[in-house]
Amino acid sequence: MHRNVSAFVVVVSLAVANQVYAVADFSVTSEATRTLDSAIAHVNYVKQWTLTATDANDGDDKIDSLNLDLSGRVFVSYVSGIASGVLGYVNVTGDSQEVVEVVSVRTNDDDDEQLHVRIDNTSSNSSVNGYLLTEIFLSASSSVTDVKSQRSAEVVIQDGVLVASGTDEELQLELSRSSSVYVSSDGTAVSLGQLKLEVSDTASLQFNVDSVTVSGDAKLEAHDSASITVLASSFKAEKLELDAEDSGTICIAAADVTTSSYDGEDASKISMPDSSNKYDSTGNFACEELSVPAREPKCMSSSCSSSSTTTNASGSSIAAADESTSSSTSGAGLRYAALGFEAALVAGLSLAGML
């Protein structure tokens, strides 16, 4: 379901931008880091980037590729109603200024429609640790065709972000290191020309959609100790290639798996427990459905000090006005994303179910 940004989707409106990267399809404008006095655990600092179309080339400015090199937790959401010319926002919240400012948002000179959000690999950043949440809001629905996720982030990709239909369309997801990605679109029927899901190292992918139909090739590859779990009622492809190497596993939880051409190995590491036709797969393990992580900051490593957390179970954005907004934030005021509605010091806004 598409949600309108006017329904209490709030981001911090900050003062003068301090940095701009200009490329072919969009520019990235960063704002100053601000403090927040929030009731939500580990939400003490926030920084925002605005992604603005440049109209430099084809007039079809968009973000169709995400390159994520992050720790902590990441949410990618489609939000309707963002002002013309704005392709999206990136909000980063954390428990310290150092944590928030370790993240950079860039374009890619080799791919003018790719958004690159990363933790900069510098000597000063190597020791930074704490709780981090990165939120990416995109103004175009079903526009992302390629996602790369590396490092250790838990990434939740919500409904309306990924391309879902088109015989000429191809969707590619590539995960590495210890990244975990949750595609949360259980009400979406995916019908594409090509599909490629590839995971390596100890990465894991949970691809939760209503159904999958691929008119061409569907390739699923799990290397090293990585895993792919497809949760769908049916999985149909003209050509289905499954490659589970080393200790990698592939599990398709569909009652109907259909293909005209099947190529799968290692058979024992491929499981289709509910399908009447398992082809030559011999794995009999269940396709475990994991709970989607809460929309809140997560420790960047395994060494954060333990403390109580406030779970934002609704999945709504936490970069919003709180009942006790700090003077730093109130100085800049707050606004609804891209709509310009003044909401300085709005207290107690409920975002439940809006994203």
Buried (B, 14 or more C-beta within 10 A) or exposed (E): EEBEBBBBBBBBBBEEBEEEBEBBBBBBBBBBBBBBBBEBBBBBBBBBBBBBBBEBEEEEBBBBBBBBBBBBBBBBBBBBBBEEEBBBBBBBBBBBBBBBBBBBBBBBEEBBBBBBBBBEEEEEBEEBBBBBBBBBBBBBBBBBBBBBBBBBBBBBBBBBBBBBEBEEBBBBBBBBBBBBBBBBBEEBBBBBBBBBBBBBBBBBBBBBBBBBBBBBBBBBBBBBBBBBBBBBBBBBBBBBBBBBBEEBBBBBBBEBBBBEEBEBBBBEBBBBBBBEEBBEBEBEEEBEEEEBBBBBBBBBEEEBEEEEBBEBEBBBBBBBBBEEBBEBBBEBBBBBBBBEEEBBEBEEBEBEEBB
